[in-house]
Amino acid sequence: MTVEITTLENGLRVVSHEMPHLHTVSLGVWVNAGARNETLKEHGVAHFLEHMAFKGTKRRTAIQIAEEIESAGGDINASTSMESTAYFARVLKDDAPLALDVLSDILLEPRFDQVEIERERQVIIQEINASMDDPADLVFDLAQHCAYPDQALGRPILGTIGSVSGFSPETITAYRDQHYAAPDMVLSAAGAISHDALVREAEEAFGRFSARRSGSWEASEYCGGSSCEKKPLEQTHIVLAFKAPGYTDDAFYTSQVLSSILGGGMSSRLFQEVREKRGLCYSIGSFCTSFEETGLFGVYAATSPELTEELVTVLTGEITGCAATISDDETVRARAQMKAGLLMSLESSSVRADQIARQLLAFKRVVPIDEIADKVDAVDRGAVGALADSVFNTSQPVFSAVGAIDRVASYDWVAAQFGGTKQQVE
């Protein structure tokens, strides 16, 4: 079956992909607002609001929300990203109306009870502490801050202990009222679901959402720089990153192919050179994180302190040398990996519901699978090499490290490998 889309009178978009061979349905509401929409005083409120949605409504207590879904054998959860917040459930096909009723209840009628806020505040503070104790999380937070300092895009989604400690019911309500409006929300479902039935249920459950539009986030400005934090660890964790295209850029698929070639799997350049040939680390890989108008292309690795200097030297050498040496075989292999991953994702109703919802939010349409495959196939060796040259040589790099940083290369040296200049971030 094809994807079907209906827009309700209040502007809420309802999208579904019927998968009749399944006995379950994944469904949820995706809101076009996340951490990027926060002011500095609101830092972490999007994530806090997501937590509070499950802490009781006018009709249900927190335990009733969990019990109703789990008594039907389903599960319910939520997540917050930089640009969106999602509330979703997976249930047996006959229980879709129940899931929709619970989702609409927690979104339309949440009770921001002060006692529950205080309890959840402590939970989130523990989550923040856990993130700070995890060097892999911390090194990415430092890198994100270097890339976008003093901007919402450069702040951790969880917030800080200081910011979270100041949230009141009024703070949470104000953010919700400003950003949770029907035209900026998508109800998405995939699996054993009839689109017509979904629309009827949606009109009943979500028709009361405001039809006004909320404001958009501010454009970001990539800066680059370095931030290192010394910790008594057995390994030093490193991120080396650069400005990359956003998901609305024509070069988006090229950047994904480049990431796959450089560090996307066991056959990638970094895995083979750094781990297999030199044994410098256990974990290494590249990433390409894309936002609306910008992105971050980078490499993450962790190694013992005495190998850190050699690791950074090899990393910079592989990255600076890849633009001129990309081969046709590597490009073909990377394209095949991307298309296989795309098609495999269609086997999961949860992934498919998430995929079509995010596409509607980002592009105002669901992008056909064949169109995506054609764009991937259009990426050739020349395009990948040209993008690599542009990404690695036209912006100041980001360099972050956590652990025993005494033997970490200086930012001056790292930046010089890519033609950059010094910019230290405290």
N, C-alpha and C positions, 0 to 999 in steps of 0.2 A: 504493500500500500504506500501511497505517496504521503508527504507531509501536508497537513491541512491547517489553515490559519483563519481565525475569525476574530474581529475586533468588536468588543462590546461597546455599548453606547457611551460608557464612561472612559473609553480609550484603552482598557485592559486588553492585551492581545492574548488569545488562547491558541496554542499550537499543539499539535499532536502528531505522532507517528504510530499508526496501528501496526502491531506485530502479532498477528493472530495465532502464531504457533506457541505463544507464551501463555501462562496461566496467571501471571502477575502484571502489575502496572507500576511504573515509577512516575511520580508526578510531584510538582512543586511550584513554588512561586519564586521567580528571580527578579530582584529589584535592581534597577540601574543606579545604585548608590552604594558606596563602600568607603574605605578609609580615605580615598582621594577627596571626598566631599567634606571632610572635617576641617574646621578651623583649628588653630593651635590649641585653644582652650577645650576643644572637643576631642582631642587626640585619644583614640580608643573607644569612642562612644558607639561607632557602628558595630563593633564587635560586642560591646557591652549590651547593646540593644538586642542583638541576635541571641545572646544568652538569656536575656530577660523574657523573651517571647515564650519560653517554656516554663516560666515560673508562676503561671496562673493567669486566668482570664476571669471575666465576670461570670462565666458559666462553669469553668473547670478549675480545679486546683492543679498544682504542678504534678502531683502523683496521678491525678485523673487523666491528664494529657498523655502521660506515658502508658498508663494502664489500658486506656481505650485502644490505642494502636497495637500494643503488644499482646493484648488479649485476642486480637484478631490475627496474631501471627506476623504482624508487620513491624517496621521500624521507622523512626522519624528522627531527623537531624537537621543541622543547618551549618552554614559556613560563611565566612566573611573574607572577601578579597579586596584588593585595592579599588576596583571599579564596580563591584556588585556584591550583593548579599543574597544567599539562596536559602530557602526553607523547603525541605523535600521529604518525601516518604515513599516507601515501597510496600505494597500490600497485595493481597490476592485480588483478582479482578472484580469480584463482587463487593469488595470493601472500598472501592474508589470513592463513593459518596462520603463514607466516614472520614477518609483521609482529607478530602476537600473541606469537610465541615471543621475538622480540627485545625487545618492550616488557616482557613479564613478566620477562625476564632482567635488564634494566637496573633494574627496580623491586625485584625480589626478591633479586638476587645482586650488587649493585654492590661493586666493590673500591675502597675509599677509600684508594688507595695514596698514601703521603706525597709521592713524587716527582710524581705526577700532580696532587696538591693544590697543590703549590708552583707547578707550571706553570700551572694554571688560575687560581690566585690572581693571577698577573701579568696574565692575560688579562682577568679581571674588573676589576682595578685600571685597566687601559687603558680598559675600558668605562665605568667611573666617571669617569675623566678626560675621555673624549669627551663624556659627558653634561654635565659641568661646563663644557666649552668651548662647548656648544650653548646659546645664550641662551633658545631656546624651551623646552628641557627644564628649564633652571635656573629660569626664572620660574614654571613650574608646580610645581616642587619647593618653591620658597619659598611659593607660595600654599597648597599642601597642608599645609606646616608651620604656617602662620598659622591655618589652619582647625582643625587638630588638634594643637596643640603638646604635646610630651612624651607622645605616644601613638604606638603602632605605626602607626596609620592616617595619621599625619602625617610619617612617615619615608620616604625614598626606598627603593624596592624593592631597588635594587642594593646598599644598604649604604653604608658609608663606607670610605675606605682604612684607617682605624684599626680598624674592626670586622672587616672582611674579613681583615686581616693577622693577626688573632688566632685564626682558625678552625683547629681540629685535626680529625683523623679522628673523635675522640670527640664533638666538638661537632656535626658533621654527622650522625653515627650517632644521637645522642640525639634530635635534632630529627626525623629520619626515623622512628625507633622510636615516638616519641610521637604522631605525626600521620598516618602512613601505615598505616591500618587499613581492612579491607575494607568495613565499614559506612559509611565516610566516603569511599568511592571509587566512581566510575562508569566502566564500560567502555562506550564509545559508538561506534557505527558507522553510516555512511550511505553508500548507493551500492549496488553490485552485491553484496549480502550476504544470506544466508539467516539468519534469526534463530535457528532451531534449530541450524544449524551453528555459529553464533557462540557460542551457549551451551555447546555441547559442547567447543569449543576453549577457552572461558573456564574451564570447570571443570578442565580439564587444566592450563592455564597459570597460573591465578590462585587455585586452590583452597587454596594454602598461605598466603595472606595471613591475618593475625591477624583474628579475629572480634570483638575488643574494640573499644569506641568510644573515640575520642580526645576531648580537651577542646575546648570552643569558645573563641572569642576574646572579649575584654572589650568591653563596649559603649563607644562613643566619645562624646566630648563636644565639640561644635563651640564654638569660641571666637571666631574672627575676629581681625583685626589687620593689621598692615602689615610688609612686609620688602622692602627694596630693596638692590640690589647694583650698585655702579658698575663698569662695564667699558668699555674703549675700543672701542666699537662704532659702526657707522654708523647703527644704528637703536636705538630704545628699545623694549623689549618689555614689555607690560603685561598683567596679569591682574586683573580685577575680579570677585569672586565672592561668593556668599551661600550660606547653609544651604538645602538642598533636601531633598525627600522621598527616602527609601530605596526600594529596589525592592519591599519588602513593603508599602509605603504605598499606600492607595487612590488617592492623587494622583500616583502615578508616571507614568501615561500623560499626565496633564495637564501635568506638568513637561516631558515630551518635546515635546508640542505647543507649549508656550510657547517652548522653545529653538529649535524650527524657525521659529516666527514671528519671533523676535528676531534670530537670526543663523544660520539653518540652510541657507542657499543664496543664489543670486543674487537671488531675489525678496524675501529677508528685509529687515527694516527696517534693520538695521545695514549690510548690504552696500550697499543703495541710498542711504542717507543719508550714511554715512561714506566709502565708496569712490566710488560713482558720482556723487553730487551734489557732494561736497566734495573728493574726491581726497586724503584725508588719509592713506591707507595702501593697501598692496597686499593684505595678508592680514588678514582680520578674520572672526570667527565666534564663535558661542556654543557652550557645551557643558553637558551635564548628566550628571555622573558619579555613579552610584548605588551605594551599598553596602547591606548588609542593613537597617540601621536609620537611616541618614543618607545625605546626598548633598551634592554641591557643584554649584551652578548658577553659571555664570560666562561671561565674555567675554574672549577673547584678541585682542590687536591689536599690531602693531608699526609704528612710524613714525619719521621722522627727528626728531632732538632738537628742532628749532625748531617742530615741529608737535605736540609732545607735549601741551602745555597745552591747545591747542584740541581735540585728540582726546579727552582725558579729559573736558573740559567737554561735548562732544557725546555721548559715551558715557553719562555720568551723566544727561543730559537725556533721551536716548532711553529709558533703563531706567526712570527715575522716572515718565515719562509714559505708558509702555505699558499699565499696568494699566487705565486709564480709557478707552483708545482702541482696544483690540482689536476688530477687525471680524469679522463672520461670514465674509466672503470669505477673510480670512487664516486663520481657523480651519479652514475647509473645505480650503484649499490645503495646510495643514500636515498635516491628517489624511490627505489623499491621498498626500502624500510619504512619510509613515510606513508606510502600508499597502503602497505600491509597493515600498519598501525591504524590507519584511518578505517579500513574495512573491518578489521578485527573489533574496533570500537562499536560497530553497528550491532554486534552480538550481545551487547549489554544494554538493557533498557535504561538503566540509570545513567550511563554515559551518554546515550542518545538523547535523553530528555535534557540533560545539562547542555549538550552540544547545540541543539536547535534553539534552546532558550538564549544562550549567549550570542549566537549568531543574530537572532532577532534584535537583541539589545545593541549589538555592535554595528550591524550592517542594515538594520531595518528589514531584513529578509533572511530566509533560510537558504544557505548556499548549497546547491545540489552537489552530491558526492562526485558526479562526473566532472563538474566544473572545477572542483578542487583538484581532482586527479589530473585534469588537463593543465592546470597552472603548475602543478608539481612537475609534470612531464616537460613543460616548457623551459625549465631551469637547466641550462647547459653549463659546461665547464667554464666557458668564458664569463658568464654572468656571476658564477660563484667566485672566480678569481678576482673579478672587478670589485665585487662587494667586499671581499676580504681585504683588498688593498684600501678601500675606502674606510671600512670600519676600524682597521688597525693603525691607520696612519693619519686620520683627520681629526681625531678627538683625543683629549687628555685621558689616559687610562685611569681606571680605578684599581687600587691595590689595597687589600685588607688582609690582616693576619691575626690569628688568636693562638696563644700558647707560648712556647719558648721563642720569643721573637728576637733574641740577641743576634742570631745568625741569619735573620731575614735580610734580604738585599734592601738597600735604601731606595726610597721612592725616586730619588734623582736618577739612580742607575736604571730602574725599571722604565721610567718615563723616557729616558734617553734612547732605549731600544726601539721605541715607537715614535721618536721625534718629538716627544712631549717635554714639558717643563715642570718644575717643582710646584706642587700645591698640596701642602700637608693639611689634613683635617684633624682637628682635636676631638 
